[in-house]
Amino acid sequence: CLPANQERFANGKLVTVQFHPSAQVVMTAGHDRSVSLFQVRNFSLNPKIQSIYLESFPIYKARFSVDGEQVIATGTHHSLFFVYDMIAGSIIPIPKVQVLEEKFLRNFELSPDGSFMLLTGTSGYLHLLSMKTKELISTMKVNGRCTASAFTPDSSKIYSYSKEGEVFIWDVRSRKCLHKFEDEGSLEGKCIAVSKNNQYVACGSSSGVVNLYTTDTCLKESHPKPVKAIMSLVTSATCVTFNPTTEILAVASRDADEAVKLV
C-alpha cells in the first residue's frame, strides 16, 4: 500500500496515527501543529480530505471520539485542549477545565462507551470528564505519579499504572479504588492495556519487559504472577495494545527504530 499520508507528509514528528471507527479514513497528527484526515483506498492514492492547523499548538496526542464525530487533541505544553467537530467543521478550544490546577494536559483516554474522557494529571491525579460537556465529574489519585491508564471494555473500571510499578483499579461509577497490585519486577511503569474480551491486562515497563496477567488475578491478588513475561524489547516498552479478538498483543518502544513485536 502507498503511504497513508502521501498527499501531505508532516513537517515534524508524528505522534498519532488512527483509523476512523467506522469510515475508510485515517488521521495523522503531530508536532507540526496539524491534524490531517486521509481517505484510505486500496491501491490508489489516498486523497487528503482536510488538514486542521492549530496555531502555536504542537500536538501531544489526538483521538477520534467513539462515535467518530469528533477529534480530541492535547498539546505538548498547554492546559487547554481542542475538539474538532467533524460534522459542523468547527474547531472548539476547551479552555482550562475549571478547578483543575494542572499546568499541562497531555495524556488522556476515552471510555469505550463514549461517556468519559480521563485526563492524566501531575502528582498522581486523574481527572474524569464528561465527553458530552467536557466538564469535570471527579478526581482520583494514585500513590506516586500516574504514567498510563486504560478503561475496561465495558467502561465500568479504570486500570491506572504508576511510575512506581503499582496498578490501581477504580470503579468508574463510585470513583473508589477497588484494588491495587504490584506489577512484578517493574522499575517504572510505562504503558497498560486491557484486552477487548476483558480476559487479560498487559503492563509494560521501562526495562522493556511486558507482563501479561489474567484480569481475575489482578482483581484479587496484590502480588499476582504473570501468565507470561515478554522480554523481547531492550528499550522501554512505551506501547502495548491487543488486537480486537485478543489473539495478538503488540508491544513497541519509541526509543528504538522498528522496535515492535507481535506476540
Secondary structure by P-SEA (a helix, b strand, c coil): ccccccccccccccccccccccccbbbbbccccbbbbbbbcccccccccccccccccccccccccccccbbbbbcccccbbbbbcccccbbbbbcccccccccccccccccccccbbbbbbccbbbbbbbccccccccccccccccccccccccccbbbbbcccbbbbbbcccccccccccccccccccccccccccccbbbbbccccbbbbbbaaaaacccccccccccccccccccbbbbcccccbbbbbbcccccccccc
